[in-house]
Amino acid sequence: MIEGSAPLVRRARNRHGLATAQALVHALPVADGAASVTCFLDVLEHLDDPGPALRDARRALRPGGLLVVTVPAHRWQR
């Protein structure tokens, strides 16, 4: 799991035993073509320009790899 927030990286490791790394979404610490699946779960809607993140996901994916993207169905205003 790659996460931008240091506290969430620690929580994922300590509480759930997940292998984690802290990184920026447009600079994934993954070798070119090394990932079979990349997931952006409720991430893209927070970026001013999702282009760099999507390009880096493409770089990291192997040929035939999958990009899974979710975004909220509704934009709630508070």
KESEDO-187018 format. One record per residue: x, y, z of N, C-alpha, C in turn; residue number from 1; residue in three letters. Coordinates in steps of 0.05 Angstrom, whole numbers, plus 32768, in hexadecimal, padded with zeros to 4 digits. Layout:
<recs>
<rec><n_c1>X</n_c1><n_c2>Y</n_c2><n_c3>Z</n_c3><ca_c1>X</ca_c1><ca_c2>Y</ca_c2><ca_c3>Z</ca_c3><c_c1>X</c_c1><c_c2>Y</c_c2><c_c3>Z</c_c3><pos>NUM</pos><code>Ala</code></rec>
...
</recs>
This chain:
<recs>
<rec><n_c1>8011</n_c1><n_c2>7FE9</n_c2><n_c3>8000</n_c3><ca_c1>8000</ca_c1><ca_c2>8000</ca_c2><ca_c3>8000</ca_c3><c_c1>8012</c_c1><c_c2>8019</c_c2><c_c3>8000</c_c3><pos>1</pos><code>Met</code></rec>
<rec><n_c1>800B</n_c1><n_c2>802C</n_c2><n_c3>7FF0</n_c3><ca_c1>8019</ca_c1><ca_c2>8045</ca_c2><ca_c3>7FEF</ca_c3><c_c1>8006</c_c1><c_c2>805B</c_c2><c_c3>7FF7</c_c3><pos>2</pos><code>Ile</code></rec>
<rec><n_c1>800F</n_c1><n_c2>806B</n_c2><n_c3>800A</n_c3><ca_c1>7FFE</ca_c1><ca_c2>8080</ca_c2><ca_c3>8016</ca_c3><c_c1>800F</c_c1><c_c2>8099</c_c2><c_c3>801A</c_c3><pos>3</pos><code>Glu</code></rec>
<rec><n_c1>8002</n_c1><n_c2>80B0</n_c2><n_c3>8017</n_c3><ca_c1>8010</ca_c1><ca_c2>80C9</ca_c2><ca_c3>801A</ca_c3><c_c1>8013</c_c1><c_c2>80D3</c_c2><c_c3>8037</c_c3><pos>4</pos><code>Gly</code></rec>
<rec><n_c1>8002</n_c1><n_c2>80C9</n_c2><n_c3>8048</n_c3><ca_c1>8001</ca_c1><ca_c2>80D2</ca_c2><ca_c3>8064</ca_c3><c_c1>8012</c_c1><c_c2>80BF</c_c2><c_c3>8076</c_c3><pos>5</pos><code>Ser</code></rec>
<rec><n_c1>8026</n_c1><n_c2>80CA</n_c2><n_c3>8083</n_c3><ca_c1>8037</ca_c1><ca_c2>80BA</ca_c2><ca_c3>8095</ca_c3><c_c1>8027</c_c1><c_c2>80AD</c_c2><c_c3>80AB</c_c3><pos>6</pos><code>Ala</code></rec>
<rec><n_c1>8014</n_c1><n_c2>80BB</n_c2><n_c3>80B8</n_c3><ca_c1>8004</ca_c1><ca_c2>80AD</ca_c2><ca_c3>80CD</ca_c3><c_c1>7FF4</c_c1><c_c2>8096</c_c2><c_c3>80C3</c_c3><pos>7</pos><code>Pro</code></rec>
<rec><n_c1>7FE9</n_c1><n_c2>8098</n_c2><n_c3>80AB</n_c3><ca_c1>7FDA</ca_c1><ca_c2>8082</ca_c2><ca_c3>809F</ca_c3><c_c1>7FEC</c_c1><c_c2>806B</c_c2><c_c3>8097</c_c3><pos>8</pos><code>Leu</code></rec>
<rec><n_c1>8004</n_c1><n_c2>8071</n_c2><n_c3>808F</n_c3><ca_c1>8017</ca_c1><ca_c2>805C</ca_c2><ca_c3>8088</ca_c3><c_c1>801E</c_c1><c_c2>804C</c_c2><c_c3>80A2</c_c3><pos>9</pos><code>Val</code></rec>
<rec><n_c1>8023</n_c1><n_c2>805A</n_c2><n_c3>80B8</n_c3><ca_c1>8029</ca_c1><ca_c2>804D</ca_c2><ca_c3>80D1</ca_c3><c_c1>8011</c_c1><c_c2>803C</c_c2><c_c3>80DA</c_c3><pos>10</pos><code>Arg</code></rec>
<rec><n_c1>7FF9</n_c1><n_c2>8047</n_c2><n_c3>80D8</n_c3><ca_c1>7FE1</ca_c1><ca_c2>8038</ca_c2><ca_c3>80E1</ca_c3><c_c1>7FDE</c_c1><c_c2>801F</c_c2><c_c3>80D1</c_c3><pos>11</pos><code>Arg</code></rec>
<rec><n_c1>7FE1</n_c1><n_c2>8021</n_c2><n_c3>80B6</n_c3><ca_c1>7FDE</ca_c1><ca_c2>8009</ca_c2><ca_c3>80A5</ca_c3><c_c1>7FF2</c_c1><c_c2>7FF4</c_c2><c_c3>80AC</c_c3><pos>12</pos><code>Ala</code></rec>
<rec><n_c1>800A</n_c1><n_c2>7FFC</n_c2><n_c3>80B2</n_c3><ca_c1>801F</ca_c1><ca_c2>7FE9</ca_c2><ca_c3>80BA</ca_c3><c_c1>8019</c_c1><c_c2>7FDC</c_c2><c_c3>80D6</c_c3><pos>13</pos><code>Arg</code></rec>
<rec><n_c1>8016</n_c1><n_c2>7FEE</n_c2><n_c3>80E9</n_c3><ca_c1>8014</ca_c1><ca_c2>7FE5</ca_c2><ca_c3>8105</ca_c3><c_c1>7FF9</c_c1><c_c2>7FD7</c_c2><c_c3>810B</c_c3><pos>14</pos><code>Asn</code></rec>
<rec><n_c1>7FE4</n_c1><n_c2>7FE2</n_c2><n_c3>8101</n_c3><ca_c1>7FC9</ca_c1><ca_c2>7FD7</ca_c2><ca_c3>8108</ca_c3><c_c1>7FC0</c_c1><c_c2>7FC0</c_c2><c_c3>80F6</c_c3><pos>15</pos><code>Arg</code></rec>
<rec><n_c1>7FC8</n_c1><n_c2>7FC2</n_c2><n_c3>80DD</n_c3><ca_c1>7FBE</ca_c1><ca_c2>7FAE</ca_c2><ca_c3>80C9</ca_c3><c_c1>7FD4</c_c1><c_c2>7F9D</c_c2><c_c3>80BD</c_c3><pos>16</pos><code>His</code></rec>
<rec><n_c1>7FED</n_c1><n_c2>7FA2</n_c2><n_c3>80C4</n_c3><ca_c1>8003</ca_c1><ca_c2>7F92</ca_c2><ca_c3>80BA</ca_c3><c_c1>8008</c_c1><c_c2>7F94</c_c2><c_c3>809C</c_c3><pos>17</pos><code>Gly</code></rec>
<rec><n_c1>7FFF</n_c1><n_c2>7FAA</n_c2><n_c3>8090</n_c3><ca_c1>8003</ca_c1><ca_c2>7FAD</ca_c2><ca_c3>8073</ca_c3><c_c1>801F</c_c1><c_c2>7FB7</c_c2><c_c3>806C</c_c3><pos>18</pos><code>Leu</code></rec>
<rec><n_c1>8029</n_c1><n_c2>7FAE</n_c2><n_c3>8056</n_c3><ca_c1>8042</ca_c1><ca_c2>7FB9</ca_c2><ca_c3>804B</ca_c3><c_c1>803C</c_c1><c_c2>7FD4</c_c2><c_c3>803F</c_c3><pos>19</pos><code>Ala</code></rec>
<rec><n_c1>8049</n_c1><n_c2>7FE9</n_c2><n_c3>8049</n_c3><ca_c1>8041</ca_c1><ca_c2>8004</ca_c2><ca_c3>8041</ca_c3><c_c1>805A</c_c1><c_c2>8014</c_c2><c_c3>803A</c_c3><pos>20</pos><code>Thr</code></rec>
<rec><n_c1>8056</n_c1><n_c2>8029</n_c2><n_c3>802B</n_c3><ca_c1>806A</ca_c1><ca_c2>803D</ca_c2><ca_c3>8025</ca_c3><c_c1>805D</c_c1><c_c2>8058</c_c2><c_c3>8024</c_c3><pos>21</pos><code>Ala</code></rec>
<rec><n_c1>806B</n_c1><n_c2>806D</n_c2><n_c3>802C</n_c3><ca_c1>8061</ca_c1><ca_c2>8088</ca_c2><ca_c3>802A</ca_c3><c_c1>806C</c_c1><c_c2>8094</c_c2><c_c3>8010</c_c3><pos>22</pos><code>Gln</code></rec>
<rec><n_c1>805B</n_c1><n_c2>809E</n_c2><n_c3>7FFF</n_c3><ca_c1>8064</ca_c1><ca_c2>80AA</ca_c2><ca_c3>7FE6</ca_c3><c_c1>804E</c_c1><c_c2>80BC</c_c2><c_c3>7FDB</c_c3><pos>23</pos><code>Ala</code></rec>
<rec><n_c1>8056</n_c1><n_c2>80CC</n_c2><n_c3>7FC8</n_c3><ca_c1>8043</ca_c1><ca_c2>80DD</ca_c2><ca_c3>7FBA</ca_c3><c_c1>8036</c_c1><c_c2>80CD</c_c2><c_c3>7FA3</c_c3><pos>24</pos><code>Leu</code></rec>
<rec><n_c1>801D</n_c1><n_c2>80D3</n_c2><n_c3>7F9D</n_c3><ca_c1>800E</ca_c1><ca_c2>80C4</ca_c2><ca_c3>7F89</ca_c3><c_c1>8019</c_c1><c_c2>80C7</c_c2><c_c3>7F6D</c_c3><pos>25</pos><code>Val</code></rec>
<rec><n_c1>8028</n_c1><n_c2>80DC</n_c2><n_c3>7F68</n_c3><ca_c1>8034</ca_c1><ca_c2>80E0</ca_c2><ca_c3>7F4E</ca_c3><c_c1>8051</c_c1><c_c2>80D7</c_c2><c_c3>7F4D</c_c3><pos>26</pos><code>His</code></rec>
<rec><n_c1>805B</n_c1><n_c2>80CA</n_c2><n_c3>7F62</n_c3><ca_c1>8076</ca_c1><ca_c2>80C0</ca_c2><ca_c3>7F64</ca_c3><c_c1>8077</c_c1><c_c2>80A5</c_c2><c_c3>7F72</c_c3><pos>27</pos><code>Ala</code></rec>
<rec><n_c1>8069</n_c1><n_c2>8092</n_c2><n_c3>7F67</n_c3><ca_c1>8066</ca_c1><ca_c2>8078</ca_c2><ca_c3>7F74</ca_c3><c_c1>8081</c_c1><c_c2>806A</c_c2><c_c3>7F76</c_c3><pos>28</pos><code>Leu</code></rec>
<rec><n_c1>8088</n_c1><n_c2>805F</n_c2><n_c3>7F8D</n_c3><ca_c1>80A2</ca_c1><ca_c2>8051</ca_c2><ca_c3>7F90</ca_c3><c_c1>80A0</c_c1><c_c2>8034</c_c2><c_c3>7F86</c_c3><pos>29</pos><code>Pro</code></rec>
<rec><n_c1>809A</n_c1><n_c2>8032</n_c2><n_c3>7F6C</n_c3><ca_c1>8097</ca_c1><ca_c2>8018</ca_c2><ca_c3>7F5F</ca_c3><c_c1>80A6</c_c1><c_c2>8019</c_c2><c_c3>7F45</c_c3><pos>30</pos><code>Val</code></rec>
<rec><n_c1>80B4</n_c1><n_c2>8003</n_c2><n_c3>7F3F</n_c3><ca_c1>80C3</ca_c1><ca_c2>8002</ca_c2><ca_c3>7F26</ca_c3><c_c1>80B1</c_c1><c_c2>8002</c_c2><c_c3>7F0E</c_c3><pos>31</pos><code>Ala</code></rec>
<rec><n_c1>80BA</n_c1><n_c2>800C</n_c2><n_c3>7EF8</n_c3><ca_c1>80AB</ca_c1><ca_c2>800C</ca_c2><ca_c3>7EDF</ca_c3><c_c1>80A1</c_c1><c_c2>7FF0</c_c2><c_c3>7ED9</c_c3><pos>32</pos><code>Asp</code></rec>
<rec><n_c1>8087</n_c1><n_c2>7FEE</n_c2><n_c3>7ED4</n_c3><ca_c1>807B</ca_c1><ca_c2>7FD5</ca_c2><ca_c3>7ECD</ca_c3><c_c1>807A</c_c1><c_c2>7FBF</c_c2><c_c3>7EE2</c_c3><pos>33</pos><code>Gly</code></rec>
<rec><n_c1>807D</n_c1><n_c2>7FC7</n_c2><n_c3>7EFB</n_c3><ca_c1>807E</ca_c1><ca_c2>7FB4</ca_c2><ca_c3>7F11</ca_c3><c_c1>8063</c_c1><c_c2>7FAD</c_c2><c_c3>7F1D</c_c3><pos>34</pos><code>Ala</code></rec>
<rec><n_c1>804F</n_c1><n_c2>7FBE</n_c2><n_c3>7F1A</n_c3><ca_c1>8035</ca_c1><ca_c2>7FBA</ca_c2><ca_c3>7F27</ca_c3><c_c1>8021</c_c1><c_c2>7FAC</c_c2><c_c3>7F14</c_c3><pos>35</pos><code>Ala</code></rec>
<rec><n_c1>8013</n_c1><n_c2>7F98</n_c2><n_c3>7F1F</n_c3><ca_c1>7FFE</ca_c1><ca_c2>7F8C</ca_c2><ca_c3>7F0F</ca_c3><c_c1>7FE3</c_c1><c_c2>7F9A</c_c2><c_c3>7F12</c_c3><pos>36</pos><code>Ser</code></rec>
<rec><n_c1>7FE0</n_c1><n_c2>7FA8</n_c2><n_c3>7F29</n_c3><ca_c1>7FC8</ca_c1><ca_c2>7FB7</ca_c2><ca_c3>7F2F</ca_c3><c_c1>7FD0</c_c1><c_c2>7FD0</c_c2><c_c3>7F3E</c_c3><pos>37</pos><code>Val</code></rec>
<rec><n_c1>7FC5</n_c1><n_c2>7FE7</n_c2><n_c3>7F37</n_c3><ca_c1>7FC8</ca_c1><ca_c2>7FFF</ca_c2><ca_c3>7F46</ca_c3><c_c1>7FAC</c_c1><c_c2>800A</c_c2><c_c3>7F4C</c_c3><pos>38</pos><code>Thr</code></rec>
<rec><n_c1>7FA8</n_c1><n_c2>8011</n_c2><n_c3>7F65</n_c3><ca_c1>7F8D</ca_c1><ca_c2>801B</ca_c2><ca_c3>7F6E</ca_c3><c_c1>7F90</c_c1><c_c2>8038</c_c2><c_c3>7F78</c_c3><pos>39</pos><code>Cys</code></rec>
<rec><n_c1>7F7F</n_c1><n_c2>8049</n_c2><n_c3>7F6D</n_c3><ca_c1>7F7B</ca_c1><ca_c2>8064</ca_c2><ca_c3>7F78</ca_c3><c_c1>7F5F</c_c1><c_c2>8065</c_c2><c_c3>7F83</c_c3><pos>40</pos><code>Phe</code></rec>
<rec><n_c1>7F5D</n_c1><n_c2>8061</n_c2><n_c3>7F9D</n_c3><ca_c1>7F43</ca_c1><ca_c2>805F</ca_c2><ca_c3>7FAA</ca_c3><c_c1>7F3D</c_c1><c_c2>807A</c_c2><c_c3>7FB8</c_c3><pos>41</pos><code>Leu</code></rec>
<rec><n_c1>7F2A</n_c1><n_c2>8089</n_c2><n_c3>7FAC</n_c3><ca_c1>7F23</ca_c1><ca_c2>80A3</ca_c2><ca_c3>7FB6</ca_c3><c_c1>7F3B</c_c1><c_c2>80B5</c_c2><c_c3>7FB8</c_c3><pos>42</pos><code>Asp</code></rec>
<rec><n_c1>7F4B</n_c1><n_c2>80B6</n_c2><n_c3>7FA3</n_c3><ca_c1>7F64</ca_c1><ca_c2>80C7</ca_c2><ca_c3>7FA2</ca_c3><c_c1>7F62</c_c1><c_c2>80DD</c_c2><c_c3>7F8E</c_c3><pos>43</pos><code>Val</code></rec>
<rec><n_c1>7F5A</n_c1><n_c2>80D6</n_c2><n_c3>7F75</n_c3><ca_c1>7F5C</ca_c1><ca_c2>80E9</ca_c2><ca_c3>7F5F</ca_c3><c_c1>7F4C</c_c1><c_c2>8103</c_c2><c_c3>7F63</c_c3><pos>44</pos><code>Leu</code></rec>
<rec><n_c1>7F35</n_c1><n_c2>8101</n_c2><n_c3>7F71</n_c3><ca_c1>7F25</ca_c1><ca_c2>8119</ca_c2><ca_c3>7F74</ca_c3><c_c1>7F32</c_c1><c_c2>812D</c_c2><c_c3>7F87</c_c3><pos>45</pos><code>Glu</code></rec>
<rec><n_c1>7F47</n_c1><n_c2>8126</n_c2><n_c3>7F95</n_c3><ca_c1>7F56</ca_c1><ca_c2>8138</ca_c2><ca_c3>7FA6</ca_c3><c_c1>7F6D</c_c1><c_c2>8146</c_c2><c_c3>7F98</c_c3><pos>46</pos><code>His</code></rec>
<rec><n_c1>7F72</n_c1><n_c2>813F</n_c2><n_c3>7F80</n_c3><ca_c1>7F89</ca_c1><ca_c2>814A</ca_c2><ca_c3>7F71</ca_c3><c_c1>7F80</c_c1><c_c2>8160</c_c2><c_c3>7F5F</c_c3><pos>47</pos><code>Leu</code></rec>
<rec><n_c1>7F8F</n_c1><n_c2>8176</n_c2><n_c3>7F5F</n_c3><ca_c1>7F8A</ca_c1><ca_c2>818C</ca_c2><ca_c3>7F4C</ca_c3><c_c1>7F8D</c_c1><c_c2>8182</c_c2><c_c3>7F2F</c_c3><pos>48</pos><code>Asp</code></rec>
<rec><n_c1>7FA2</n_c1><n_c2>8172</n_c2><n_c3>7F2A</n_c3><ca_c1>7FA7</ca_c1><ca_c2>8167</ca_c2><ca_c3>7F10</ca_c3><c_c1>7FAE</c_c1><c_c2>814A</c_c2><c_c3>7F13</c_c3><pos>49</pos><code>Asp</code></rec>
<rec><n_c1>7F9B</n_c1><n_c2>8138</n_c2><n_c3>7F0C</n_c3><ca_c1>7FA1</ca_c1><ca_c2>811B</ca_c2><ca_c3>7F0F</ca_c3><c_c1>7FB4</c_c1><c_c2>8110</c_c2><c_c3>7EFA</c_c3><pos>50</pos><code>Pro</code></rec>
<rec><n_c1>7FBB</n_c1><n_c2>811F</n_c2><n_c3>7EE6</n_c3><ca_c1>7FCC</ca_c1><ca_c2>8115</ca_c2><ca_c3>7ED1</ca_c3><c_c1>7FE6</c_c1><c_c2>8109</c_c2><c_c3>7EDA</c_c3><pos>51</pos><code>Gly</code></rec>
<rec><n_c1>7FF6</n_c1><n_c2>8116</n_c2><n_c3>7EEA</n_c3><ca_c1>800F</ca_c1><ca_c2>810A</ca_c2><ca_c3>7EF3</ca_c3><c_c1>800B</c_c1><c_c2>80F0</c_c2><c_c3>7F02</c_c3><pos>52</pos><code>Pro</code></rec>
<rec><n_c1>7FF7</n_c1><n_c2>80EE</n_c2><n_c3>7F12</n_c3><ca_c1>7FF2</ca_c1><ca_c2>80D5</ca_c2><ca_c3>7F21</ca_c3><c_c1>7FEA</c_c1><c_c2>80BE</c_c2><c_c3>7F0E</c_c3><pos>53</pos><code>Ala</code></rec>
<rec><n_c1>7FD9</n_c1><n_c2>80C4</n_c2><n_c3>7EFB</n_c3><ca_c1>7FD1</ca_c1><ca_c2>80B0</ca_c2><ca_c3>7EE8</ca_c3><c_c1>7FE8</c_c1><c_c2>80A7</c_c2><c_c3>7ED6</c_c3><pos>54</pos><code>Leu</code></rec>
<rec><n_c1>7FF9</n_c1><n_c2>80BA</n_c2><n_c3>7ECE</n_c3><ca_c1>8011</ca_c1><ca_c2>80B3</ca_c2><ca_c3>7EBE</ca_c3><c_c1>8023</c_c1><c_c2>80A1</c_c2><c_c3>7ECE</c_c3><pos>55</pos><code>Arg</code></rec>
<rec><n_c1>8027</n_c1><n_c2>80A7</n_c2><n_c3>7EE8</n_c3><ca_c1>8039</ca_c1><ca_c2>8096</ca_c2><ca_c3>7EF8</ca_c3><c_c1>802D</c_c1><c_c2>807B</c_c2><c_c3>7EFD</c_c3><pos>56</pos><code>Asp</code></rec>
<rec><n_c1>8013</n_c1><n_c2>8079</n_c2><n_c3>7F00</n_c3><ca_c1>8006</ca_c1><ca_c2>805F</ca_c2><ca_c3>7F02</ca_c3><c_c1>800B</c_c1><c_c2>804F</c_c2><c_c3>7EE9</c_c3><pos>57</pos><code>Ala</code></rec>
<rec><n_c1>8008</n_c1><n_c2>805B</n_c2><n_c3>7ED2</n_c3><ca_c1>800D</ca_c1><ca_c2>804D</ca_c2><ca_c3>7EB9</ca_c3><c_c1>802A</c_c1><c_c2>8044</c_c2><c_c3>7EB7</c_c3><pos>58</pos><code>Arg</code></rec>
<rec><n_c1>803D</n_c1><n_c2>8054</n_c2><n_c3>7EC0</n_c3><ca_c1>8059</ca_c1><ca_c2>804C</ca_c2><ca_c3>7EC0</ca_c3><c_c1>805E</c_c1><c_c2>8034</c_c2><c_c3>7ED1</c_c3><pos>59</pos><code>Arg</code></rec>
<rec><n_c1>8051</n_c1><n_c2>8033</n_c2><n_c3>7EE8</n_c3><ca_c1>8055</ca_c1><ca_c2>801E</ca_c2><ca_c3>7EFC</ca_c3><c_c1>8048</c_c1><c_c2>8003</c_c2><c_c3>7EF3</c_c3><pos>60</pos><code>Ala</code></rec>
<rec><n_c1>8033</n_c1><n_c2>8005</n_c2><n_c3>7EE3</n_c3><ca_c1>8024</ca_c1><ca_c2>7FED</ca_c2><ca_c3>7EDC</ca_c3><c_c1>8033</c_c1><c_c2>7FDD</c_c2><c_c3>7EC6</c_c3><pos>61</pos><code>Leu</code></rec>
<rec><n_c1>8031</n_c1><n_c2>7FC3</n_c2><n_c3>7EC9</n_c3><ca_c1>803C</ca_c1><ca_c2>7FB1</ca_c2><ca_c3>7EB5</ca_c3><c_c1>802A</c_c1><c_c2>7FB1</c_c2><c_c3>7E9D</c_c3><pos>62</pos><code>Arg</code></rec>
<rec><n_c1>8032</n_c1><n_c2>7FA7</n_c2><n_c3>7E86</n_c3><ca_c1>8020</ca_c1><ca_c2>7FA5</ca_c2><ca_c3>7E6F</ca_c3><c_c1>8008</c_c1><c_c2>7F93</c_c2><c_c3>7E77</c_c3><pos>63</pos><code>Pro</code></rec>
<rec><n_c1>7FF0</n_c1><n_c2>7F9D</n_c2><n_c3>7E72</n_c3><ca_c1>7FD8</ca_c1><ca_c2>7F8F</ca_c2><ca_c3>7E79</ca_c3><c_c1>7FCF</c_c1><c_c2>7F93</c_c2><c_c3>7E96</c_c3><pos>64</pos><code>Gly</code></rec>
<rec><n_c1>7FDE</n_c1><n_c2>7FA3</n_c2><n_c3>7EA5</n_c3><ca_c1>7FD7</ca_c1><ca_c2>7FA9</ca_c2><ca_c3>7EC1</ca_c3><c_c1>7FBD</c_c1><c_c2>7FB9</c_c2><c_c3>7EC2</c_c3><pos>65</pos><code>Gly</code></rec>
<rec><n_c1>7FB2</n_c1><n_c2>7FB9</n_c2><n_c3>7EDA</n_c3><ca_c1>7F98</ca_c1><ca_c2>7FC6</ca_c2><ca_c3>7EDF</ca_c3><c_c1>7F9B</c_c1><c_c2>7FDF</c_c2><c_c3>7EF1</c_c3><pos>66</pos><code>Leu</code></rec>
<rec><n_c1>7F8D</n_c1><n_c2>7FF3</n_c2><n_c3>7EE9</n_c3><ca_c1>7F8A</ca_c1><ca_c2>800B</ca_c2><ca_c3>7EFA</ca_c3><c_c1>7F6D</c_c1><c_c2>800C</c_c2><c_c3>7F04</c_c3><pos>67</pos><code>Leu</code></rec>
<rec><n_c1>7F6A</n_c1><n_c2>800C</n_c2><n_c3>7F1F</n_c3><ca_c1>7F50</ca_c1><ca_c2>800D</ca_c2><ca_c3>7F2B</ca_c3><c_c1>7F4D</c_c1><c_c2>8029</c_c2><c_c3>7F38</c_c3><pos>68</pos><code>Val</code></rec>
<rec><n_c1>7F38</n_c1><n_c2>8037</n_c2><n_c3>7F30</n_c3><ca_c1>7F33</ca_c1><ca_c2>8052</ca_c2><ca_c3>7F3A</ca_c3><c_c1>7F17</c_c1><c_c2>8053</c_c2><c_c3>7F45</c_c3><pos>69</pos><code>Val</code></rec>
<rec><n_c1>7F14</n_c1><n_c2>805E</n_c2><n_c3>7F5D</n_c3><ca_c1>7EFA</ca_c1><ca_c2>8065</ca_c2><ca_c3>7F68</ca_c3><c_c1>7EFA</c_c1><c_c2>8082</c_c2><c_c3>7F6F</c_c3><pos>70</pos><code>Thr</code></rec>
<rec><n_c1>7EE2</n_c1><n_c2>808E</n_c2><n_c3>7F6C</n_c3><ca_c1>7EDD</ca_c1><ca_c2>80A9</ca_c2><ca_c3>7F74</ca_c3><c_c1>7EC2</c_c1><c_c2>80AA</c_c2><c_c3>7F81</c_c3><pos>71</pos><code>Val</code></rec>
<rec><n_c1>7EBD</n_c1><n_c2>80BD</n_c2><n_c3>7F93</n_c3><ca_c1>7EA3</ca_c1><ca_c2>80BE</ca_c2><ca_c3>7FA0</ca_c3><c_c1>7E8D</c_c1><c_c2>80C3</c_c2><c_c3>7F8C</c_c3><pos>72</pos><code>Pro</code></rec>
<rec><n_c1>7E76</n_c1><n_c2>80B7</n_c2><n_c3>7F91</n_c3><ca_c1>7E5F</ca_c1><ca_c2>80BB</ca_c2><ca_c3>7F80</ca_c3><c_c1>7E53</c_c1><c_c2>80D7</c_c2><c_c3>7F82</c_c3><pos>73</pos><code>Ala</code></rec>
<rec><n_c1>7E56</n_c1><n_c2>80E3</n_c2><n_c3>7F99</n_c3><ca_c1>7E4A</ca_c1><ca_c2>80FD</ca_c2><ca_c3>7F9E</ca_c3><c_c1>7E5F</c_c1><c_c2>810F</c_c2><c_c3>7FAA</c_c3><pos>74</pos><code>His</code></rec>
<rec><n_c1>7E5D</n_c1><n_c2>8128</n_c2><n_c3>7FA4</n_c3><ca_c1>7E6E</ca_c1><ca_c2>813D</ca_c2><ca_c3>7FB0</ca_c3><c_c1>7E5E</c_c1><c_c2>814A</c_c2><c_c3>7FC6</c_c3><pos>75</pos><code>Arg</code></rec>
<rec><n_c1>7E64</n_c1><n_c2>8143</n_c2><n_c3>7FDE</n_c3><ca_c1>7E55</ca_c1><ca_c2>814E</ca_c2><ca_c3>7FF5</ca_c3><c_c1>7E60</c_c1><c_c2>8169</c_c2><c_c3>7FFC</c_c3><pos>76</pos><code>Trp</code></rec>
<rec><n_c1>7E4F</n_c1><n_c2>817C</n_c2><n_c3>8001</n_c3><ca_c1>7E57</ca_c1><ca_c2>8197</ca_c2><ca_c3>8009</ca_c3><c_c1>7E52</c_c1><c_c2>819A</c_c2><c_c3>8027</c_c3><pos>77</pos><code>Gln</code></rec>
<rec><n_c1>7E64</n_c1><n_c2>81A6</n_c2><n_c3>8035</n_c3><ca_c1>7E60</ca_c1><ca_c2>81AA</ca_c2><ca_c3>8052</ca_c3><c_c1>7E5F</c_c1><c_c2>81C8</c_c2><c_c3>8058</c_c3><pos>78</pos><code>Arg</code></rec>
</recs>
